Amino acid sequence: MFRSTAIRRMRDVTRPWDEGRTHIQLRDLPRSALPTDLRRLCIREQLLGVTDVTIDYHRFRPTGRAYLTLAHTDQLYKNLQALEKSSVASLPIRAFSSPPPQSNPGRLHRTVPQGQVLTGNGPHGGIRSRMKHVVIWGFPGKMSERAVENYLQDFRLDNVKDQSEAVQVMLPTTTFSLYSRYLVRPVSTSEAHRLVRQLHMSYYEPEHWRKRYQLRARVVY
């Protein structure tokens, strides 16, 4: 009892590094959590002044973290207190004040221009358009962008960052994989979900490779 009271008092004390912050980082989220789940959390806990919710990604896969953007720093502590015993999908979560989240490209090969690389790290995976990108992984490691585009010719795709219809998600220089990962941008949200429904857990060219390359696909929020 005394310990919990002391903890609450410590939380009420203004910490220097919290001053001026307008972001809350949520941790221990289920990997399946969507922005709609976070918005429901905000409504259920009656959070004040939340202007945006952001899923955090590593190589376009959820990290289990997310960010809430607040309209004003005065709303920070009341919201943190409201989130002390919160849960998402029946799983307890943790909430902390945070500086503005930033995309982290990681260590990339020096010969690759930073502006031409998609690493999928950070809020929204480092891309602007929401719910209209799909990440697909499980392709053969040396599969080219053109080969991926041909494989997806039954879907309506736009160019990604004015490049091509399928852009490879680059690995850090110290990492090796037998599989490749690509980002595509369907022309609409409904087309993005159609692509995921048809590709997720399917096999790439099973008549040739059998069950060697199983594909996964998910919408990037």
PEDANOR-V259972 format. One record per backbone hydrogen bond with DSSP energy under -0.5 kcal/mol. CO is the residue of the C=O (numbers start at 0). NH is the residue of the N-H. E is the energy in kcal/mol with one decimal. If there is no record, write none. Layout:
CO&NH&E / CO&NH&E
This chain:
0&4&-2.1 / 1&5&-2.2 / 2&6&-2.3 / 3&7&-2.2 / 4&8&-2.1 / 5&9&-2.3 / 6&10&-2.0 / 7&11&-1.4 / 8&12&-0.7 / 9&12&-0.7 / 14&17&-1.8 / 14&18&-0.8 / 15&18&-0.9 / 17&20&-2.1 / 21&69&-3.3 / 22&97&-2.2 / 23&25&-0.5 / 23&67&-2.6 / 24&95&-2.1 / 25&65&-1.8 / 26&93&-1.7 / 29&32&-2.2 / 33&36&-0.8 / 33&37&-1.6 / 34&38&-2.3 / 35&39&-2.1 / 36&40&-1.8 / 37&41&-2.1 / 38&42&-2.0 / 39&43&-2.9 / 40&44&-2.5 / 41&46&-2.5 / 42&45&-0.8 / 48&50&-0.6 / 48&70&-2.2 / 51&68&-2.6 / 53&66&-2.7 / 54&123&-2.4 / 55&62&-2.0 / 56&121&-2.8 / 57&60&-1.1 / 60&57&-2.7 / 63&28&-2.6 / 64&55&-2.2 / 65&25&-3.1 / 66&53&-2.4 / 67&23&-2.2 / 68&50&-2.9 / 68&51&-1.0 / 71&74&-1.6 / 72&75&-1.8 / 74&78&-1.6 / 75&79&-2.3 / 76&80&-2.3 / 77&81&-1.9 / 78&82&-1.4 / 80&83&-1.2 / 82&85&-1.5 / 85&92&-1.9 / 87&90&-1.7 / 90&87&-2.4 / 93&26&-2.7 / 95&24&-3.2 / 97&22&-0.7 / 102&104&-0.5 / 105&107&-0.8 / 106&172&-1.6 / 108&111&-1.9 / 110&112&-0.6 / 112&115&-1.5 / 113&116&-1.5 / 116&118&-0.6 / 117&169&-1.6 / 119&59&-2.7 / 121&56&-1.8 / 121&124&-2.0 / 122&125&-2.4 / 123&126&-1.1 / 132&219&-2.5 / 133&183&-2.6 / 134&217&-1.8 / 135&181&-2.9 / 136&215&-2.5 / 138&179&-2.4 / 139&142&-1.7 / 143&147&-1.9 / 144&148&-2.5 / 145&149&-2.3 / 146&150&-2.0 / 147&151&-1.6 / 149&152&-1.3 / 151&154&-2.1 / 154&156&-0.7 / 155&186&-1.8 / 157&184&-0.6 / 158&160&-0.6 / 159&162&-1.8 / 163&159&-2.6 / 164&184&-0.7 / 166&182&-2.9 / 167&117&-0.6 / 167&169&-0.7 / 171&174&-1.7 / 177&140&-1.8 / 179&137&-1.5 / 179&138&-1.3 / 180&168&-2.9 / 181&135&-2.9 / 182&166&-2.4 / 183&133&-2.7 / 184&157&-3.6 / 187&191&-1.9 / 188&192&-2.1 / 189&193&-2.0 / 190&194&-2.3 / 191&195&-2.0 / 192&196&-2.4 / 193&197&-1.9 / 194&198&-2.3 / 195&199&-2.4 / 198&201&-2.5 / 201&214&-3.2 / 202&204&-0.6 / 202&205&-0.6 / 204&207&-1.7 / 204&208&-2.9 / 205&209&-1.5 / 208&211&-1.5 / 211&213&-0.6 / 212&203&-3.0 / 212&214&-0.5 / 214&200&-2.6 / 215&136&-2.1 / 217&134&-2.3 / 218&220&-0.6 / 219&130&-1.6 / 219&132&-0.6
